[in-house]
Amino acid sequence: MARPERPFEPPRPAIPERELSWHRLLAVLRTNALEMWPARAYEEELLVQRFFGRQRLLLNTADGIKQVLVDNAANYRRSPATIRILRPIVGRGLFLSDGEDWKLQRRIIAPALAPRVIPLLSRHIAEVGRETLTRLAAMAAEPVDLLAVLQLLALEVAGRSMFSLEMARHGPALRRMIAEFGASLARPYLFDMLLPAWWPTLRDLARRRFQRRWAGLMDGIIEQRLRAPAAEAPRDLFDLLRAARDPETGKAFSPAELRDQVSTMIVAGHETTALALFWSLYLLASAPAIQDRLAEEAAAVEITPDSAGETPPRLPYARAVVSEALRLYPPAFLIVREAVGTDEHRGIAIPPGSLVLIAPWLLHRHRRLWRDPDAFDPARFLEPAPPPPRFTYLPFGAGPRVCVGAQFALAEATLILAMTIRRFRVARADAAPVRPVAVVTTQPDHPAMFRLAPR
């Protein structure tokens, strides 16, 4: 009798036995933040630490996470470091806005990304997927840098979904600027974490120069889209966002506000989806039996632009693979909130100015929450397995600030993954371990190469 295949446990960053000194902590935050947590962070429910006199509370409890992200969400805002680092690329859009401004933006945007809109956008997913796979078929004899291919694919989907524009003209410039920002300006430094957001540093001056160039690029794309002939029905997210109004006040987005919303969706939407797809394919390449099961499911489902909107429910195993990849490699590996007023959790005082850390990377690999937490096992997300307890699985956040594009991202990743495995057998081109590195998102530590053999 054949022995069952041993679950694949992908390589992971080293776990320090003890808490890091402040200077070592700063170093890993700039290089790989996944190395910042000691072994006990994967086992304990609460860790209270101090950083330059400020309290930091790491929460691994479902009730504590619910308290911060849902029940008392108004008391917890984005940290100054998050704002100063990300504002140059996402502006004052939904991701960084707060208070009444955030509520207004959310009311305007939510209808444009409602589930009923996904069939309209799924056509773009299927079209771009088919074009990309055709190009990959011509490259099948050579090793392929899959992350680079998937980043361009996801950017093309984002461009067509947002603007009904092909990204051949703008895509390379967008990718160059996003890579430039991630390589330097997105990395946190000591003053980023110690100074209030309004107090500029020399690095902030460089970020402002970047912001002017980025805004110019986004304005150029929007100007091109505005020159397109008008249509009676909405063609894309841009039409939906331009037409959207606050149901309470009738307010619409100004041109600058619209640019910031578009920037947020382009940057956050395409990068996180590309990473979810990369890690899914990496895991499948390392687990042939699971890949074969997915290929069997995908072979029975033909995905076309006309059928794509109705197809995701027919791909439960593909969806489970994506969900497990998001568990092992959550793109947003850390959620940071700053307490505005006094709060308390399980007898621990949370004074104003305290930082509360919620780390999906830790939650998703916590020893008390998951069986074999480091193993790749999509069956966790299939019946008859129970769903993960609430607030222990957070690939898209939770509460009022949960990612508004989560359903679209899941639909895109599920469809593209099924289309890819239906057409190709995916294997690693070499045996070099691929480890996750996190600065802004959870990325591979090097351009891993793959081979794609036609099925």
C-alpha positions as CSV (number, residue, x, y, z in Angstrom):
1,M,0.0,0.0,0.0
2,A,1.4,3.4,-1.0
3,R,2.3,5.7,1.8
4,P,0.5,9.1,1.6
5,E,2.5,12.0,0.3
6,R,4.2,14.0,3.1
7,P,2.8,17.5,3.2
8,F,5.2,20.1,1.7
9,E,6.6,22.5,4.3
10,P,8.1,25.4,2.4
11,P,11.2,27.1,3.7
12,R,10.7,30.0,6.0
13,P,12.8,32.7,7.6
14,A,14.8,32.0,10.7
15,I,13.0,32.5,14.0
16,P,15.2,34.1,16.7
17,E,15.1,32.5,20.1
18,R,15.0,35.8,21.9
19,E,13.6,39.2,21.3
20,L,15.8,41.4,19.1
21,S,17.7,44.4,20.3
22,W,16.4,47.7,19.0
23,H,19.2,48.2,16.4
24,R,18.8,44.6,15.2
25,L,15.0,45.1,15.0
26,L,15.5,48.2,12.8
27,A,17.8,46.2,10.5
28,V,15.3,43.4,9.9
29,L,12.4,45.9,9.4
30,R,14.4,47.2,6.4
31,T,15.4,43.8,5.1
32,N,12.9,41.1,6.2
33,A,10.3,42.0,8.8
34,L,9.3,38.3,9.1
35,E,12.5,37.8,11.2
36,M,11.4,40.2,13.9
37,W,9.3,37.8,16.0
38,P,10.9,35.4,18.5
39,A,9.7,31.8,18.8
40,R,7.3,32.6,21.6
41,A,5.3,34.9,19.3
42,Y,4.1,31.8,17.5
43,E,2.9,30.2,20.7
44,E,1.7,32.9,23.1
45,E,-1.5,35.0,22.9
46,L,-0.1,38.3,23.9
47,L,3.3,39.9,23.9
48,V,3.9,43.3,25.5
49,Q,7.2,45.0,24.4
50,R,8.6,48.5,24.5
51,F,10.3,50.4,21.7
52,F,12.0,53.7,22.6
53,G,9.6,54.2,25.6
54,R,6.4,53.3,23.6
55,Q,4.3,50.3,24.4
56,R,3.8,47.7,21.7
57,L,1.2,45.0,22.1
58,L,1.2,42.0,19.8
59,L,-2.3,40.4,19.7
60,N,-2.8,36.8,18.8
61,T,-6.2,36.5,20.3
62,A,-9.5,36.5,18.3
63,D,-11.3,38.6,21.0
64,G,-8.4,41.2,21.1
65,I,-8.3,41.5,17.3
66,K,-12.1,41.9,17.2
67,Q,-11.8,44.6,19.8
68,V,-9.3,46.6,17.8
69,L,-10.6,46.1,14.3
70,V,-14.3,45.9,14.9
71,D,-15.8,46.8,18.3
72,N,-13.6,49.8,19.2
73,A,-12.1,50.5,15.7
74,A,-12.7,54.2,16.1
75,N,-10.0,54.2,18.9
76,Y,-7.3,52.8,16.6
77,R,-5.9,54.6,13.6
78,R,-3.1,54.0,11.1
79,S,0.3,54.6,12.7
80,P,2.3,57.7,11.7
81,A,5.0,55.5,10.2
82,T,2.5,53.8,7.9
83,I,1.1,57.1,6.7
84,R,4.4,58.8,6.0
85,I,5.8,55.7,4.1
86,L,2.7,54.9,2.0
87,R,1.2,58.3,1.3
88,P,3.5,59.1,-1.6
89,I,2.1,56.2,-3.6
90,V,-1.5,55.8,-2.4
91,G,-2.2,59.5,-1.5
92,R,-5.2,60.3,0.6
93,G,-7.3,57.4,-0.7
94,L,-9.3,54.9,1.1
95,F,-6.3,52.9,2.5
96,L,-4.9,55.8,4.5
97,S,-7.9,58.0,5.2
98,D,-9.4,58.1,8.7
99,G,-12.5,59.2,10.6
100,E,-15.3,61.0,8.7
101,D,-13.2,61.2,5.6
102,W,-12.8,57.4,5.5
103,K,-16.5,56.9,6.1
104,L,-17.4,59.2,3.2
105,Q,-14.9,57.5,0.8
106,R,-16.1,54.0,1.8
107,R,-19.7,55.0,1.2
108,I,-18.8,56.2,-2.3
109,I,-16.5,53.3,-3.3
110,A,-18.4,50.3,-1.8
111,P,-21.1,50.1,-4.5
112,A,-18.4,50.2,-7.3
113,L,-16.8,47.1,-5.9
114,A,-19.9,45.2,-4.8
115,P,-20.1,41.5,-5.7
116,R,-22.6,42.2,-8.5
117,V,-19.8,44.1,-10.4
118,I,-17.4,41.1,-10.5
119,P,-19.0,39.5,-13.6
120,L,-18.3,42.8,-15.5
121,L,-14.7,42.7,-14.4
122,S,-14.2,38.9,-14.8
123,R,-14.3,39.3,-18.6
124,H,-11.0,41.3,-18.4
125,I,-9.5,38.6,-16.2
126,A,-10.3,35.8,-18.7
127,E,-9.1,37.9,-21.7
128,V,-5.7,38.8,-20.1
129,G,-5.3,35.3,-18.8
130,R,-5.8,33.8,-22.2
131,E,-3.3,36.3,-23.8
132,T,-0.7,35.7,-21.2
133,L,-0.9,31.9,-21.4
134,T,-0.6,32.0,-25.1
135,R,2.7,34.0,-24.7
136,L,3.9,31.5,-22.1
137,A,3.2,28.6,-24.4
138,A,5.7,30.1,-26.8
139,M,8.3,30.3,-24.0
140,A,7.6,26.8,-22.6
141,A,11.1,25.5,-23.5
142,E,12.8,28.1,-21.4
143,P,12.9,28.8,-17.7
144,V,10.3,31.5,-16.8
145,D,10.4,34.2,-14.1
146,L,6.8,33.6,-13.0
147,L,6.6,36.5,-10.6
148,A,7.5,39.0,-13.3
149,V,5.0,37.5,-15.7
150,L,2.3,37.5,-13.0
151,Q,3.0,41.1,-12.0
152,L,2.5,42.2,-15.6
153,L,-0.6,40.0,-15.9
154,A,-2.2,41.5,-12.7
155,L,-1.3,45.0,-13.8
156,E,-2.9,44.4,-17.2
157,V,-6.1,43.1,-15.4
158,A,-6.1,46.1,-13.2
159,G,-5.6,48.5,-16.1
160,R,-8.4,47.0,-18.2
161,S,-10.7,46.7,-15.2
162,M,-10.0,50.2,-14.1
163,F,-9.7,52.0,-17.4
164,S,-10.6,49.6,-20.2
165,L,-7.0,50.4,-21.5
166,E,-4.3,48.0,-22.4
167,M,-1.2,48.6,-20.3
168,A,1.4,48.2,-23.1
169,R,1.9,52.0,-23.0
170,H,1.8,52.6,-19.3
171,G,2.6,49.2,-17.7
172,P,6.4,49.3,-17.8
173,A,6.5,52.8,-16.3
174,L,4.1,51.8,-13.5
175,R,6.1,48.7,-12.7
176,R,9.4,50.6,-12.7
177,M,8.1,53.2,-10.3
178,I,6.5,50.6,-8.0
179,A,9.7,48.7,-7.9
180,E,11.7,51.9,-7.2
181,F,9.4,52.8,-4.4
182,G,9.6,49.3,-2.8
183,A,13.4,49.1,-3.1
184,S,14.1,52.2,-1.1
185,L,11.4,54.6,-0.1
186,A,9.0,52.0,1.4
187,R,11.7,50.7,3.8
188,P,11.2,52.0,7.4
189,Y,13.9,53.9,9.2
190,L,14.2,55.0,12.8
191,F,12.9,58.6,12.2
192,D,9.9,57.1,10.3
193,M,8.8,55.4,13.5
194,L,9.8,58.1,16.1
195,L,8.6,61.3,14.5
196,P,5.0,62.4,13.9
197,A,3.8,62.1,10.3
198,W,3.8,65.9,9.7
199,W,7.5,66.3,10.7
200,P,9.6,65.8,7.5
201,T,12.9,64.0,7.2
202,L,15.4,63.9,4.4
203,R,13.8,60.6,3.2
204,D,10.4,62.3,3.2
205,L,11.8,64.8,0.8
206,A,12.8,62.0,-1.6
207,R,9.3,60.5,-1.1
208,R,7.7,63.8,-2.0
209,R,9.8,64.0,-5.2
210,F,8.6,60.5,-6.0
211,Q,5.0,61.5,-5.2
212,R,5.1,64.3,-7.8
213,R,6.4,61.9,-10.5
214,W,3.8,59.3,-9.6
215,A,0.9,61.7,-9.6
216,G,2.0,62.9,-13.0
217,L,2.0,59.3,-14.4
218,M,-1.4,58.6,-12.9
219,D,-2.8,61.9,-14.3
220,G,-1.5,61.0,-17.7
221,I,-3.3,57.6,-17.6
222,I,-6.6,59.3,-16.4
223,E,-6.3,61.9,-19.2
224,Q,-6.0,59.2,-21.8
225,R,-9.0,57.4,-20.4
226,L,-11.0,60.7,-20.4
227,R,-10.4,61.1,-24.1
228,A,-12.1,57.7,-24.8
229,P,-15.6,58.0,-26.3
230,A,-18.3,58.1,-23.7
231,A,-20.5,55.0,-23.2
232,E,-24.0,54.6,-22.0
233,A,-23.3,51.7,-19.6
234,P,-20.3,51.6,-17.2
235,R,-17.4,49.8,-18.9
236,D,-15.0,49.6,-16.0
237,L,-14.2,50.7,-12.4
238,F,-13.3,54.2,-13.6
239,D,-16.8,54.8,-15.0
240,L,-18.3,53.4,-11.8
241,L,-16.1,55.6,-9.5
242,R,-16.7,58.8,-11.6
243,A,-20.4,58.2,-11.4
244,A,-20.5,57.2,-7.7
245,R,-22.1,59.5,-5.2
246,D,-22.3,59.5,-1.4
247,P,-25.8,58.2,-0.8
248,E,-26.1,60.6,2.2
249,T,-24.7,63.9,0.8
250,G,-24.6,63.3,-3.0
251,K,-20.9,64.2,-3.0
252,A,-18.6,62.8,-5.7
253,F,-14.8,62.5,-5.9
254,S,-12.8,65.5,-6.9
255,P,-10.1,64.9,-9.7
256,A,-7.4,64.6,-7.0
257,E,-9.5,62.3,-4.9
258,L,-10.3,60.1,-7.9
259,R,-6.6,59.9,-8.7
260,D,-5.8,58.7,-5.2
261,Q,-8.5,56.0,-5.3
262,V,-7.2,54.8,-8.6
263,S,-3.7,54.8,-7.3
264,T,-4.7,52.7,-4.3
265,M,-6.5,50.2,-6.4
266,I,-3.8,49.9,-9.0
267,V,-1.0,49.4,-6.5
268,A,-2.7,47.3,-3.8
269,G,-4.9,45.3,-6.2
270,H,-2.3,44.2,-8.7
271,E,0.7,43.6,-6.4
272,T,-1.2,41.5,-3.9
273,T,-2.9,39.4,-6.5
274,A,0.3,38.7,-8.4
275,L,1.9,37.5,-5.1
276,A,-1.0,35.3,-4.2
277,L,-0.7,33.7,-7.7
278,F,3.1,33.3,-7.5
279,W,3.0,31.6,-4.1
280,S,0.1,29.4,-5.2
281,L,2.1,28.2,-8.2
282,Y,5.3,27.8,-6.2
283,L,3.4,25.6,-3.7
284,L,1.8,23.5,-6.5
285,A,5.2,23.1,-8.2
286,S,6.4,21.6,-4.9
287,A,3.4,19.4,-4.3
288,P,2.7,17.4,-7.6
289,A,-0.2,15.4,-6.2
290,I,-2.1,18.6,-5.2
291,Q,-1.3,20.1,-8.6
292,D,-2.7,17.0,-10.3
293,R,-5.9,17.2,-8.3
294,L,-6.3,20.9,-9.3
295,A,-5.6,20.0,-13.0
296,E,-8.4,17.5,-12.9
297,E,-10.9,20.1,-11.6
298,A,-9.7,22.7,-14.0
299,A,-9.9,20.4,-17.0
300,A,-13.7,20.1,-16.5
301,V,-14.2,23.9,-16.6
302,E,-13.6,26.0,-19.7
303,I,-13.0,29.6,-18.7
304,T,-13.9,32.2,-21.4
305,P,-14.6,35.9,-21.2
306,D,-18.3,35.2,-21.4
307,S,-18.4,32.5,-18.7
308,A,-15.7,33.8,-16.3
309,G,-18.2,35.7,-14.1
310,E,-20.1,32.5,-13.3
311,T,-17.1,30.2,-13.0
312,P,-15.4,30.7,-9.6
313,P,-18.0,28.7,-7.7
314,R,-17.2,25.7,-10.0
315,L,-13.5,25.8,-8.8
316,P,-13.6,25.0,-5.1
317,Y,-10.2,23.3,-5.1
318,A,-8.5,26.2,-6.9
319,R,-10.1,28.6,-4.4
320,A,-8.8,26.3,-1.5
321,V,-5.2,26.4,-3.0
322,V,-5.4,30.2,-3.2
323,S,-6.7,30.4,0.4
324,E,-3.9,28.2,1.7
325,A,-1.3,30.2,-0.2
326,L,-2.7,33.4,1.4
327,R,-2.5,31.7,4.8
328,L,1.1,30.7,4.4
329,Y,2.1,34.0,2.6
330,P,-0.3,36.8,3.5
331,P,0.6,39.7,1.3
332,A,-0.2,42.2,4.1
333,F,1.8,40.4,6.8
334,L,1.4,43.1,9.5
335,I,-1.5,45.4,10.6
336,V,-0.4,48.3,12.8
337,R,-2.7,50.5,14.8
338,E,-2.1,53.4,17.2
339,A,-4.4,53.8,20.1
340,V,-6.1,57.2,20.2
341,G,-7.5,56.9,23.7
342,T,-7.2,54.6,26.6
343,D,-8.2,51.0,26.2
344,E,-7.7,47.7,28.0
345,H,-7.4,44.0,26.9
346,R,-7.3,41.1,29.3
347,G,-6.1,43.3,32.1
348,I,-3.4,45.0,30.1
349,A,-3.7,48.7,29.9
350,I,-3.4,50.3,26.4
351,P,-2.6,54.0,26.9
352,P,-2.9,56.6,24.1
353,G,0.0,56.4,21.7
354,S,0.5,52.6,22.2
355,L,1.0,50.5,19.0
356,V,-1.1,47.4,18.6
357,L,0.3,44.9,16.2
358,I,-1.8,42.2,14.5
359,A,0.4,40.0,12.3
360,P,-1.4,37.7,9.8
361,W,2.0,36.0,9.3
362,L,2.0,35.0,12.9
363,L,-1.7,34.3,13.2
364,H,-1.7,32.0,10.2
365,R,1.2,29.9,11.6
366,H,0.3,30.1,15.2
367,R,0.9,26.8,17.0
368,R,-2.3,27.0,19.0
369,L,-4.6,27.9,16.1
370,W,-3.5,25.5,13.3
371,R,-2.7,21.8,12.8
372,D,0.7,21.5,11.1
373,P,0.8,25.3,10.7
374,D,3.8,25.3,8.4
375,A,2.5,22.6,6.0
376,F,0.8,23.3,2.6
377,D,-2.6,21.7,2.9
378,P,-5.5,23.2,0.9
379,A,-7.9,20.7,2.5
380,R,-8.1,23.1,5.4
381,F,-10.4,25.2,3.3
382,L,-12.6,22.4,1.9
383,E,-15.6,20.6,3.4
384,P,-15.9,18.8,5.7
385,A,-13.2,20.8,7.4
386,P,-14.7,23.6,9.5
387,P,-13.9,27.2,8.5
388,P,-11.1,28.9,10.4
389,P,-12.4,30.6,13.6
390,R,-13.2,34.3,13.0
391,F,-10.3,36.7,13.4
392,T,-7.6,34.0,13.1
393,Y,-7.4,34.1,9.2
394,L,-6.9,37.7,8.0
395,P,-5.5,37.8,4.4
396,F,-7.6,40.9,3.7
397,G,-7.9,42.4,7.2
398,A,-11.2,42.5,9.1
399,G,-13.9,44.8,10.3
400,P,-15.0,48.1,8.7
401,R,-11.6,48.4,7.0
402,V,-11.5,45.0,5.4
403,C,-10.2,45.2,1.9
404,V,-13.0,46.4,-0.4
405,G,-11.4,44.5,-3.3
406,A,-11.1,41.2,-1.6
407,Q,-13.8,39.4,-3.6
408,F,-12.4,40.6,-6.9
409,A,-8.8,39.6,-5.9
410,L,-10.0,36.1,-4.9
411,A,-12.0,35.7,-8.2
412,E,-8.9,36.8,-10.2
413,A,-6.5,34.5,-8.4
414,T,-8.8,31.5,-8.6
415,L,-9.6,32.0,-12.4
416,I,-6.0,32.6,-13.4
417,L,-4.7,29.7,-11.3
418,A,-7.2,27.3,-12.8
419,M,-6.5,28.5,-16.4
420,T,-2.7,28.1,-15.8
421,I,-2.9,24.6,-14.4
422,R,-5.4,23.5,-17.0
423,R,-2.9,24.3,-19.7
424,F,0.5,23.7,-18.1
425,R,2.3,21.4,-15.7
426,V,4.3,23.7,-13.5
427,A,7.7,22.7,-12.0
428,R,10.7,24.4,-10.5
429,A,13.6,25.0,-12.8
430,D,16.1,24.6,-10.0
431,A,16.2,23.3,-6.4
432,A,17.2,26.6,-4.7
433,P,14.9,27.3,-1.7
434,V,12.5,30.2,-2.0
435,R,12.1,32.1,1.2
436,P,9.6,34.9,1.9
437,V,10.9,38.4,2.4
438,A,8.6,41.1,3.8
439,V,9.0,44.8,3.7
440,V,5.7,46.2,2.3
441,T,4.4,42.9,1.0
442,T,5.5,39.2,1.3
443,Q,7.7,38.5,-1.7
444,P,10.1,35.8,-2.7
445,D,13.8,36.4,-1.8
446,H,15.0,36.0,-5.4
447,P,13.5,35.7,-9.0
448,A,12.6,32.0,-8.8
449,M,12.6,30.3,-12.2
450,F,10.0,27.7,-13.3
451,R,9.4,25.4,-16.2
452,L,5.9,25.1,-17.8
453,A,5.2,21.9,-19.8
454,P,2.0,21.8,-21.9
455,R,-0.5,19.3,-20.6
